[in-house]
Amino acid sequence: MRKLVYYIACSIDGFIGDPSGDASSMLSLLDPEFLEYLTTEYPDTLPTHGRRPLGIDDLPNKRFDTIIQGRASYDLALKEGITSPYAHLREYVASRTLKESPDPNVEIITEDLVGKIRELKAEDSEFDIYLCGGSQLAGELIDEIDELVVKTYPIVLGSGMPMFGSGTAVHEFTLKSTRTFGNGVLARTYSRKR
C-alpha cells in the first residue's frame, strides 16, 4: 500500500505560514545547497510553473504521482491564474465550497475525504501521495498520514497557521532521518508509529 506523505515547511515555532497562510518569509532561505536538495530529492513537490525555470520540467516523477491539497493552498495558484499548479501529478483538491473544477486535470473532493484517500492509498503504484499544505486538511487527515517530511526554517513567526489545524489527539511518529543545511534549515523525516 502506498503512503500519504505530509511534506511541509515550517518555522521553528511550528507555523507553516503567517495567520493568513503566507509563507513567503521562508523563500529567502532557498540557497543553492538547499535548492539542490529540493530538486534532486523531491522534484515532484515543486509546482510545474516552478520546475520550468529550474530546468527540471522534463524529469520523470521520483517519489509522488498524486497530490492532495486544500482549497486555501489551491487558491494561491488560482490567484496567479494557474488552474493546474502540479500538472506533472494527478491533482486533487479537498473543498466543501468549490463544487466545480476550473481545470480538467484537477478533481475536486467535496465529500468522504478519508474514503477517497484510502482509495488512493490502495492503488497499485510505486509512487506515494503528496499531501501539500492545508493546515486544516492535514488536521482532518492526521490518521491517514504515514510519513512526515518537515523542513524547519530558522525563523520564528510568533503566530500563524499551525502544521495541523484542528484539535487532534496525540499521534506518535518515529524519526527516520535528519539533514541539516548551511542556511540553518533542518529537514526531518518521520514515519508513523503503528
Secondary structure, DSSP 8 states (H G I E B T S, - for coil): ---EEEEEEEETTSEEESTT---GGGGGG--HHHHHHHHHH-GGGS-HHHHHHHT-TT---SSEEEEEEEHHHHHHHHHTT-S-TTTTSEEEEE-SS--S-SSTTEEEE-S-HHHHHHHHHTS--SSEEEEE--HHHHHHTGGG--EEEEEEES---SSSEESS-S------EEEEEEEE-TTS-EEEEEEE--
